[in-house]
Amino acid sequence: MTRYLLAALAAALAWALRGLPAQFGGRDSGDRLSRSPQYRDGAFRNRERTSSVPVEGREMLRDLLFGKQQRKPVGAVPLVAPGPPVGSGLHITWYGHSSALVEIDGALVLADPVWGKRVSPVPFAGPKRLHEPPAPLDSLPRLDAILISHDHYDHLDMETVLGLVRSQSAPFVVPLGVGAHLRRWKVPADRIVELDWSESVELGGVRVVSTPARHFSGRGFKRDGTLWASYALIGPEHRVFYTGDSGYTSGYAEIGAEFGPFDATLVQIGAYGVGWPDIHMTPEEGVATHLDVRGGLLVPVHWATFNLALHAWSEPVDRLWAEAKARGVAIAVPRPGQRVDVAKPGPVDPWWQLLRT
């Protein structure tokens, strides 16, 4: 009986891990990586000294075991069914976490789409969604570009990519090295555009510029084999900046000087912690970033969907709102699926405050 039980367990484990090699993606050994100014000694580097290894481990363990932060909402996160594209102007629809649809001067650009139930290489473990996507992936309108900021699981989801390959024809714009993951997943070569920092491509009449960020990368045990990026979207009439995942960096002021002012910014505000101060911004740093790039309306992302840090799930947006008020910054905090008209965002609706104790 024991032998049969062990065999059954081994078979179940093998079944559960069957997709793991593909989830790790591919590896680029091309010469183009080594020609990048960001690539040194076999890995990509930040321009500023950056630690991606958690520090203050004792304090983190204490918070994990004994912290009283409310890390999940007490009720269902309210969702809004997205409507059809408007066709002009500037509108932003937040789908949760960092997934957002930017309608800019008639073009549709989707950033960091993640529709999976977990952000993990395996289906049975890892951070699980706090709310469902507000719309099915195959209901998205025809896209002009799909942006990927880096290859972490909460920004590059294999199943979502495969779904978009089936339902869309838009190219994937990715940082250097990330194309190897897409090629491993059989994404057509003509739908992969890899950019180094300062490189750009025009899609749907919008110039997409890969700009610096301060982060790290990796889907397996090796780190920093692919680049990470923020993006500037430059349309005929409007401009949008997306931070991707990033610690606060002096590079934001340079981006603002070269490509700003921006009508709107999508700024990462969640998953910060004292143990990793260099790779994720605090909400206050998010406001500073918005001001550095000369932003108009700030739309926060990277919060409320996956529990990736030890702070309360709604703390990022509370701190952001307070800092925005103090510094005179206009913000919009949409419910997942809710379209924001950047020209007329309306007052902030504190919907998240109804979901905490």
Secondary structure as GFF3:
##gff-version 3
##sequence-region A 1 357
A	DSSP	alpha_helix	2	16	.	.	.	ID=ss1
A	DSSP	alpha_helix	20	23	.	.	.	ID=ss2
A	DSSP	alpha_helix	31	35	.	.	.	ID=ss3
A	DSSP	beta_strand	39	40	.	.	.	ID=ss4
A	DSSP	beta_strand	43	44	.	.	.	ID=ss5
A	DSSP	alpha_helix	57	66	.	.	.	ID=ss6
A	DSSP	beta_strand	90	96	.	.	.	ID=ss7
A	DSSP	beta_strand	99	104	.	.	.	ID=ss8
A	DSSP	beta_strand	107	111	.	.	.	ID=ss9
A	DSSP	three_ten_helix	137	139	.	.	.	ID=ss10
A	DSSP	beta_strand	145	147	.	.	.	ID=ss11
A	DSSP	alpha_helix	158	167	.	.	.	ID=ss12
A	DSSP	beta_strand	172	175	.	.	.	ID=ss13
A	DSSP	alpha_helix	179	184	.	.	.	ID=ss14
A	DSSP	three_ten_helix	189	191	.	.	.	ID=ss15
A	DSSP	beta_strand	192	195	.	.	.	ID=ss16
A	DSSP	beta_strand	200	203	.	.	.	ID=ss17
A	DSSP	beta_strand	206	211	.	.	.	ID=ss18
A	DSSP	beta_strand	230	234	.	.	.	ID=ss19
A	DSSP	beta_strand	239	242	.	.	.	ID=ss20
A	DSSP	alpha_helix	251	259	.	.	.	ID=ss21
A	DSSP	beta_strand	262	268	.	.	.	ID=ss22
A	DSSP	alpha_helix	283	292	.	.	.	ID=ss23
A	DSSP	beta_strand	295	301	.	.	.	ID=ss24
A	DSSP	alpha_helix	315	327	.	.	.	ID=ss25
A	DSSP	beta_strand	330	331	.	.	.	ID=ss26
A	DSSP	beta_strand	339	341	.	.	.	ID=ss27
A	DSSP	three_ten_helix	351	355	.	.	.	ID=ss28
###
